[in-house]
Structures are given as structure tokens and as C-alpha cells.
């Protein structure tokens, strides 16, 4: 027990936990301000502010990293002693937000976007294509069969 109390690594982590607790408190205030501003923007313009969407996403990811460190779920140190959280895979390199999908719509498997016009035209073509039909057979059996009078 005495060795655990004298472990410098544990005391260093305790200091880092205090630092990250303070940084989290700042991030929480900023995130709350972003949320309130976004609500106001939605009320006034009908849509959230595009620039603040990225900030809100980034701060949310940072807060998650901090909580993982504080709760001993990871030893990876969050920013400023570690890297800033990476952007999600759907985010464009220049920081623009990906276009919103309709509710319940799944992303295209190939990664390409399809327009509704192309998809609708493709559906029409496939639904209007005539189905190949077998040649008509006489009611009595096979046409052109061995005896021509019916099944053998």
C-alpha cells in the first residue's frame, strides 16, 4: 500500500486530472453557449449556424476524450498534452459539414451520391421493361413434340 501512495505516476495523473477537470469546465461553458446560440439561430433563420456546427462537434469530442481520461478508461492524454480529437470520417477536409441525409436513408454503398432524378429514372426503366415471355404452347401438351398428341 505504501508503494502505491508514493508512486509518482499516480500523483502526476492526479494533477493532470485537476487540469483536465478545469479544461472540461471551460469546454462545458463554451459548449452550452454554442447550444444556446444555435437555438437562437434556428429560431431566427430556420437553420443552425454552419460554422458553429463544427465547433460543437469538436468540443463534444474533446469533452468525451476528457471524461475517458478522468474515468481511467484510457491513458491517452487529451489536448493540450495530446492531439485534438480527429474529425469524423464524413467531414470534408476543409471543415465543411457533410450534407444531411433524409430520415431513414442509408448512405450509398459506393460512396457516390445519387440524385433523386437519376434514381427515379432508373426505377422507371427497370419497372417498365417487358418481361421475356415463353412461347405460347397449345393446351394439349408440348408444341412440336414427338407425337404431337400430349405428354408421353
Secondary structure, 3 states (H helix, E strand, C coil): CHHHHCCHHHHHHHHHHHHHHHHHHHHHHHHHHHHHHHHHHHHHHCCCCHHHHHHHHHHHHHHHHHHHHHCCCCCCCCCCCCCCCCCCCCCCCCCCCCCCCCCCCCCCCCCCCCCHHHHHHHHHHHHHCCCCCCCCCCCCCCCCCCCCCCCC
